[in-house]
Amino acid sequence: MDVIKIILIYLAVLNVLGLLLMGLDKWKASSHRWRIPEIHLFIVCIIGGSLGCFTGMYLFRHKTKKWYFRYGFPLILGIHLVLAAYMIGSGRFVIM
């Protein structure tokens, strides 16, 4: 398996995980159960699950009133997209 496939699988898994964590935390909040710490949500977002976390935030309407989620998740997603565009544009990351 080449490096590109490993990176794409890694990103897919993290984004699905981010989406599921946002949904699970929303369910736990509405069920008055133990919650997922906010730092864990941000860690998943920072290490590559930004699209999943951002999508989950609006899909489940969860954490949208907290400014650090409302602005933090899109900012991290934007940074990830700029880095990906740079890597693809510079020829360092070629998808075949």
C-alpha positions in Angstrom: 0.0 0.0 0.0 1.5 3.3 -1.0 1.7 6.4 1.3 -1.1 8.3 -0.4 -3.6 5.5 0.2 -2.5 5.3 3.9 -3.0 9.1 4.3 -6.4 9.0 2.6 -7.5 6.1 4.9 -6.2 7.9 7.9 -8.1 11.0 7.0 -11.3 9.1 6.2 -11.2 7.3 9.6 -10.5 10.5 11.5 -13.3 12.4 9.8 -15.8 9.6 10.4 -14.6 9.5 14.0 -15.1 13.2 14.4 -18.6 13.1 13.0 -19.5 10.2 15.3 -18.0 11.8 18.4 -20.0 15.0 17.8 -23.2 12.9 17.4 -22.4 10.8 20.5 -21.6 13.9 22.6 -24.9 15.5 21.5 -26.8 12.3 22.4 -25.0 12.2 25.8 -25.9 15.8 26.4 -29.5 15.4 25.7 -29.6 12.2 27.8 -27.9 13.9 30.7 -25.0 11.4 30.6 -21.2 11.6 31.0 -19.9 13.9 28.2 -16.9 13.7 25.9 -14.3 16.3 27.0 -14.1 19.2 24.7 -10.3 18.9 24.4 -10.9 15.4 22.9 -13.1 16.8 20.2 -10.5 19.5 19.4 -7.7 16.9 19.3 -9.6 14.8 16.7 -10.2 18.0 14.7 -6.6 19.1 14.8 -5.0 15.7 13.9 -7.1 15.5 10.7 -10.8 15.1 11.5 -11.7 18.7 10.9 -14.2 18.1 8.2 -16.0 15.4 10.2 -16.1 17.5 13.3 -17.3 20.6 11.5 -20.0 18.7 9.6 -21.1 17.0 12.9 -21.3 20.3 14.7 -23.9 21.6 12.2 -25.6 18.3 11.4 -26.3 17.6 15.1 -26.5 21.3 16.0 -24.0 20.7 18.7 -21.5 23.2 20.2 -22.6 25.9 17.8 -23.1 28.5 20.5 -19.6 28.2 21.9 -17.4 30.7 20.1 -14.3 28.5 20.2 -16.1 25.7 18.4 -17.9 28.0 16.0 -14.7 29.7 14.9 -12.1 27.1 15.9 -13.4 24.2 13.8 -13.7 26.2 10.5 -10.3 27.8 11.1 -8.7 24.4 11.6 -10.5 23.0 8.5 -9.3 26.0 6.5 -5.7 25.4 7.6 -6.0 21.8 6.6 -7.4 22.7 3.2 -4.7 25.3 2.6 -2.0 22.7 3.5 -3.6 20.1 1.3 -3.7 22.6 -1.6 -0.1 23.5 -1.1 1.0 19.9 -0.9 -0.9 19.0 -4.1 0.1 22.2 -5.9 3.8 21.9 -5.1 4.0 18.3 -6.4 4.9 16.9 -3.0 1.6 15.1 -2.8 0.5 13.6 -6.1 -2.8 11.7 -6.3 -2.8 9.0 -8.9 
